[in-house]
Amino acid sequence: MRVSVAPGAIKGEVWAIPSKSHLHRLLICAALADRPTLLRSGPTAAEDITATIDCLSALGAKIERVPHGFAVTPTDRARLPAQATLPCGESGSTLRFMLPVVPALGVTGRFELHGRLPQRPLAPLDAQLIDGGVRLSWETPNVLRCEGQLRPAHYTLPGDISSQYITGLLLALPLLNGESSLTVTGQIESEDYITMTLQAMAGFGLTPPLVDGRYQIGGTDFKSPGEMAAEGDWSNAAFWLCAGAMPGGDITCRGLSAASSQGDRAILPILEAMGARANWEGNTLRVREGRRRAVEIDGRATPDLIPVLCAVAALADGETVVKNAARLRLKESDRLTATAQTLNALGAKITEEESSLRIQGVERLKGGAADSWGDHRIAMMAAVASAGCEGPVAITGGQAVRKSYPGFWDELSALGKQVSIDE
């Protein structure tokens, strides 16, 4: 799909789509609970969420899309399949959350992986699962086989690799017949996403106590509250909020929570530091253009924000430095390279280093051809960059947005941008 986006400001009002991060967790908790749950959310056809739904369905859960979200009938733990094929697509969250859950249920799992997902790391989660009695092997380059019953035990994971590994074990260990514990060592990156997991579990009656640095887990089942609501998504709203900070920008975004545990809510203080004007009215956030200035951005805790922030930084006064961003090389694309090359093709001045980017602001971008690199966040970044361009931006691989935000191009068009799509 080739998408052409005309130059010019992005203005108007949008509703935040449901948080993919929150919804993954709620769907898994609901599918493991003791009775049905209604998950209230806005509509979403994100491919990552579909992957989690398909994996849970393969384990026997029934998940129906209803007008106000999802109706989840949990899997019958007494009638689990001996083996299940779990289509993870390109969703790293789905794989990392489900990989511990499947052997905790005693099911042999065949995880089907696509895109760059087979190359994305699983260490040291895989070593902990193997120590816990699980056998992992590759049937094919795209199918990971997981066999054996995960044992109750003490597990240890470093906090500076991936919070998704920690979430996977937190969701899996309550399923075991016995007491387990989980220690998270060292500096914790993306701690807010661990908090999100614990809050989702608490909504289903599970609050693992933290004793001497260990989460004590076991002896309690997931208990459905009947209904739960998914939060609005800060990660995808970040693209609209950054559009508001671009030349001529003025965006009002509804449905976000200032008190959210989502780490990507950090987008707001970063944009304010960069000169954007922002104000809240209830759950409605308005962001308008101010005088953009260079800042230093730490990519350690919120790597998903870096591409679109670089689009803003490309038009800021001075040199912006993005540091501690090595993790971006392990995403759907090598996002350090993809961000630098895509924005440079549009007229930016970005220097790529091993784990950082240096962005020398320019007055305007020129526009031109942009490759999505098969990555939803790069495609959306290029669209936001069009607000600072003199000419149109032609994005190859625009279908990548389906991974997290299938309605993105329609929303951009509704905000007054001229968008043409060539399938």
C-alpha atoms as one frame of an Amber mdcrd trajectory, in Angstrom:
protein
   0.000   0.000   0.000   1.330   3.420  -0.999  -0.070   6.362   0.953   0.443
   9.947  -0.110  -0.057  12.610   2.549  -0.281  16.271   1.577   1.826  18.835
   3.457   0.299  21.146   6.033  -0.847  21.358   9.625  -2.838  18.686  11.444
  -5.740  20.113  13.445  -8.905  18.838  15.076 -10.295  16.433  17.647  -9.705
  12.696  18.033 -10.668   9.983  20.507  -7.880   7.817  21.899  -8.212   4.216
  20.768  -8.125   1.545  23.530  -4.713   0.835  24.990  -3.211  -2.182  23.282
  -0.931  -2.786  26.284  -3.819  -2.698  28.752  -6.162  -4.724  26.573  -3.618
  -7.546  26.083  -3.426  -7.949  29.860  -7.160  -7.721  30.469  -7.937 -10.281
  27.751  -5.482 -12.794  29.234  -6.762 -12.303  32.795 -10.361 -12.638  31.611
  -9.617 -15.796  29.603  -8.068 -17.399  32.719 -10.777 -16.269  35.151 -13.523
 -18.209  36.911 -16.498 -16.763  34.989 -17.267 -14.528  31.991 -16.113 -10.912
  31.802 -17.235  -7.949  29.733 -14.228  -5.857  28.755 -15.398  -2.377  27.876
 -13.301  -0.583  25.276 -13.562   1.364  22.100 -13.573  -0.641  18.874 -10.227
  -1.989  17.705  -9.126  -4.272  14.922  -5.425  -4.014  15.769  -3.561  -7.055
  14.482  -1.661  -7.455  17.775  -4.915  -7.666  19.742  -6.325 -10.101  17.199
  -3.217 -12.252  17.725  -3.797 -12.415  21.484  -7.480 -13.221  20.947  -6.599
 -16.005  18.501  -4.068 -17.495  20.929  -6.525 -17.465  23.828  -9.204 -18.963
  21.576  -6.803 -21.779  20.700  -6.712 -22.593  24.430 -10.504 -22.829  24.572
 -11.590 -19.320  25.533 -14.502 -17.728  23.656 -13.990 -14.044  22.882 -16.688
 -12.121  21.045 -16.565  -8.555  19.787 -19.607  -6.730  21.107 -20.717  -3.098
  20.613 -18.865  -1.823  23.675 -15.829  -4.094  23.716 -15.309  -7.828  24.197
 -17.333 -10.557  25.901 -14.896 -13.158  27.245 -15.923 -16.662  28.306 -12.873
 -18.207  29.982 -11.203 -21.431  29.012 -12.376 -24.555  30.838  -9.284 -25.608
  32.767 -10.660 -29.170  33.005 -10.935 -29.482  29.208  -7.768 -27.903  27.893
  -6.350 -29.182  24.602  -3.246 -31.335  24.819  -1.678 -29.233  22.066  -2.540
 -25.837  20.641  -1.268 -23.778  17.722  -0.948 -20.140  18.732  -0.779 -17.611
  15.861   1.212 -14.714  17.325   1.630 -12.835  14.059   4.209 -10.111  14.628
   3.082  -9.347  18.196   5.983  -9.479  20.626   3.615  -8.823  23.538   1.463
 -11.802  22.603   4.450 -14.139  22.400   6.139 -12.962  25.576   2.922 -12.991
  27.608   1.652 -16.328  26.333   4.928 -18.258  26.298   4.912 -18.759  30.111
   1.101 -19.096  30.322   0.840 -22.080  27.949   3.209 -24.418  29.885   1.705
 -23.180  33.157  -1.553 -24.678  31.855   0.282 -27.881  30.874  -0.468 -27.435
  27.181   2.035 -28.133  24.409   2.177 -24.955  22.357   3.206 -24.323  18.755
   3.839 -20.582  18.488   3.598 -19.317  14.907   5.696 -16.173  14.427   5.891
 -13.772  11.489   7.918 -10.793  10.334  10.903 -10.019  12.547   9.369 -11.762
  15.563  11.394 -15.008  15.191  14.586 -12.917  15.402  13.534 -10.850  18.405
  15.160 -12.019  21.662  13.572 -14.254  24.302  16.548 -14.467  26.649  16.613
 -14.700  29.632  12.910 -15.639  29.824  13.573 -18.807  27.848  16.274 -19.912
  30.312  13.921 -19.426  33.263  11.223 -21.492  31.569  13.710 -24.263  30.794
  14.861 -24.274  34.441  11.183 -24.573  35.382  10.718 -27.794  33.399   9.784
 -26.484  29.949  11.315 -27.701  26.684  11.694 -25.171  23.882  12.643 -26.046
  20.307  12.228 -24.640  16.803  10.070 -26.832  14.543  10.753 -24.470  11.656
  12.367 -21.009  11.505   8.908 -19.551  12.222   7.397 -22.077  14.664   8.559
 -22.276  18.282   7.493 -25.442  20.139   6.937 -25.330  23.899   6.424 -28.587
  25.836   6.228 -29.659  29.464   4.562 -28.500  32.667   5.975 -25.367  34.271
   6.823 -26.104  37.920   6.151 -23.949  40.979   9.553 -22.499  41.846  11.501
 -19.345  42.466  12.153 -17.406  39.253  14.491 -14.477  38.660  14.512 -11.951
  35.836  16.567  -8.802  35.326  14.590  -5.598  35.255  16.559  -3.952  32.463
  15.769  -6.334  29.576  12.015  -6.372  28.996   9.058  -5.744  31.276   7.083
  -8.092  28.990   9.051 -11.084  30.328   8.124 -10.095  33.863   4.482  -9.674
  32.884   4.430 -13.128  31.275   5.603 -14.831  34.474   3.333 -12.741  36.699
   0.356 -13.894  34.629   1.498 -17.525  34.497   2.596 -18.329  38.049  -0.883
 -18.062  39.646  -1.949 -20.961  37.398   0.478 -23.393  39.066  -0.504 -25.803
  41.801   1.801 -24.465  44.475   3.660 -21.442  45.728   6.082 -19.619  43.429
   7.993 -16.385  43.607   9.545 -13.918  41.184  12.502 -11.655  41.890  13.229
  -8.734  39.587  16.864  -7.712  39.850  18.788  -4.547  39.038  17.470  -1.398
  37.444  13.909  -1.758  36.180  13.081  -0.365  32.745   9.458   0.271  31.755
   8.421  -0.158  35.383   5.069   1.467  34.639   4.139  -1.521  32.489   4.810
  -3.888  35.377   2.519  -1.671  37.452  -0.098  -1.957  34.702   0.130  -5.764
  34.890  -0.251  -5.780  38.663  -3.238  -3.426  38.423  -4.897  -5.656  35.812
  -4.315  -8.701  38.033  -5.705  -6.838  41.047  -8.877  -6.211  39.054  -9.195
  -9.991  38.824  -8.605 -10.564  42.544  -4.851 -11.204  42.480  -2.440  -8.979
  44.378   0.926 -10.756  44.686   2.637  -9.429  47.823   6.186  -8.145  47.441
   8.204  -9.696  50.290  11.949  -9.052  50.578  12.126  -8.113  46.914  10.143
 -11.155  45.761   6.621 -11.345  44.395   4.959 -14.240  46.239   2.503 -15.921
  43.892   0.270 -18.975  44.183  -2.870 -20.430  45.669  -5.275 -17.846  44.220
  -7.242 -17.989  40.973  -8.165 -15.159  38.629 -11.656 -14.036  39.720 -13.724
 -12.081  37.243 -15.080  -8.709  38.403 -17.866  -9.046  35.822 -16.819  -5.921
  33.923 -13.547  -4.085  33.346 -12.652  -1.090  31.185  -9.581  -0.663  28.985
  -7.830   2.691  29.133  -7.312   5.011  26.210  -3.966   4.414  24.547  -1.164
   6.913  25.209   1.193   5.093  22.822  -0.899   5.734  19.721  -2.297   9.040
  20.976   1.337  10.193  21.041   1.250  10.545  17.250  -1.663  12.990  17.431
  -0.172  14.885  20.372   3.100  15.271  18.457   1.089  16.442  15.435  -0.270
  19.168  17.692   3.294  20.288  18.439   4.212  20.469  14.732   3.921  23.640
  12.599   0.378  24.997  12.784  -0.711  22.052  14.910  -3.696  22.081  17.269
  -4.982  18.697  18.469  -7.609  17.847  21.069  -7.482  14.214  22.221 -10.310
  12.733  24.289 -10.337   9.588  26.416  -6.878   9.729  27.992  -6.209   9.500
  31.722  -3.588  11.723  33.321  -3.345   9.140  36.133  -2.701   6.209  33.789
   0.048   3.714  34.606   1.026   3.622  30.915   4.657   4.635  30.600   4.030
   6.432  27.318   2.096   9.149  29.125   5.643  10.580  29.375   4.991  12.010
  25.913   3.267  15.025  27.487   6.086  16.354  29.711   8.566  15.741  26.884
   6.460  17.752  24.432   6.025  20.513  26.991   9.812  20.598  27.490  10.087
  20.926  23.708   7.842  23.996  23.794   4.371  22.625  23.059   1.412  24.252
  24.798  -0.827  21.736  26.572  -3.830  21.834  28.868  -6.303  19.342  30.377
 -10.062  19.547  30.750 -11.186  16.347  32.457 -10.049  13.466  30.237  -9.561
  15.790  27.277  -6.040  16.954  26.413  -5.282  19.780  23.987  -1.791  20.233
  22.497  -0.849  23.211  20.332   2.260  24.369  18.589   4.738  26.439  20.564
   8.280  27.419  19.767   9.999  24.067  19.369  13.345  23.689  21.135  15.889
  20.912  21.408  15.989  18.645  24.470  17.721  15.474  25.606  15.446  12.422
  25.450  16.139   9.183  27.325  14.794   6.269  25.291  15.269   3.656  28.007
  11.794   3.717  29.563   9.637   4.713  26.576  11.255   3.452  23.365   8.006
   3.488  21.373   7.823   7.284  21.622  11.198   7.909  20.014  10.302   7.834
  16.281   7.517  10.409  16.443   9.421  12.610  18.898  12.236  12.652  16.370
   9.815  14.098  13.827   9.138  16.996  16.229  12.835  17.349  17.053  13.675
  17.547  13.346  11.959  20.962  13.343  13.187  22.212  16.739  15.768  24.887
  17.409  19.148  23.349  18.271  20.386  19.784  18.580  18.211  17.111  20.220
  19.987  14.038  21.572  18.171  10.711  21.973  20.194   8.468  24.297  19.893
   4.936  25.750  17.918   3.806  22.718  19.634   0.536  21.755  16.387  -1.404
  22.348  14.900   0.285  19.291  17.062  -1.928  17.100  15.044  -4.978  18.256
  11.561  -3.773  17.347   9.473  -4.465  14.220  12.286  -2.736  12.390  15.664
  -1.437  13.491  13.980   1.770  14.582  17.158   3.769  15.082  18.141   3.213
  11.474  14.555   3.407  10.177  13.839   6.668  12.003  17.067   8.342  10.894
  16.915   7.252   7.252  13.196   7.928   6.823  13.307  11.439   8.277  16.577
  12.235   6.500  14.908  11.273   3.221  12.342  13.965   3.991  15.014  16.603
   4.636  15.942  16.134   8.306  19.514  16.200   9.639  19.905  13.138  11.859
  23.107  11.343  12.755  22.764   7.722  13.886  25.094   6.345  16.563  25.254
   2.923  18.222  22.543   3.562  20.814  21.571   7.153  20.145  20.487   9.731
  17.593  21.568  13.347  17.151  19.008  15.580  15.494  19.935  19.028  14.248
  16.724  20.964  13.800  15.864  22.564  10.463  13.264  25.194   9.618  11.263
  22.991   7.229  11.388  19.503   5.763  11.113  19.083   2.020   8.869  16.009
   1.792   9.385  13.139  -0.608   9.429   9.347  -0.477   9.374   7.476   2.834
   9.575   3.747   3.510   7.616   2.369   6.466  10.162  -0.457   6.890   7.117
  -2.660   7.570   6.788  -0.891  10.929   3.565   0.752  12.075   5.339   3.413
  14.130   7.608   4.437  11.264   4.627   4.774   8.911   2.738   6.954  11.401
   5.887   8.980  12.152   6.248   9.820   8.454   2.616  10.936   8.325   3.129
  13.274  11.291   6.318  14.607   9.688   4.220  15.762   6.708   2.978  18.626
   8.888   6.434  20.181   8.635   7.028  19.471   4.951   6.918  21.754   1.921
   5.783  18.936  -0.361   3.779  15.723   0.005   5.070  12.590   1.721   4.655
   9.297  -0.175   4.791   6.366   2.258   5.483   2.876   0.941   4.095   0.049
   3.091   1.329   2.093   4.687  -0.561  -1.092   5.589   1.858  -1.507   8.511
  -0.463   0.647  10.645  -2.882  -2.294  10.841  -0.671  -3.808  13.536  -1.804
  -1.312  16.149  -4.030   1.363  14.571  -5.998   0.138  11.542  -8.064   3.324
  11.358  -5.085   5.682  11.370  -5.338   6.820   7.744  -9.092   7.435   8.057
  -8.503   9.436  11.238  -5.776  11.495   9.583  -8.115  12.258   6.705 -10.897
  13.238   9.140  -8.485  15.763  10.642  -8.429  17.564   7.318  -5.294  16.120
   5.763  -5.466  15.124   2.127  -4.643  11.396   2.119  -4.625   9.246  -1.024
  -4.164   5.483  -0.881  -3.012   3.234  -3.673  -3.560  -0.414  -2.735
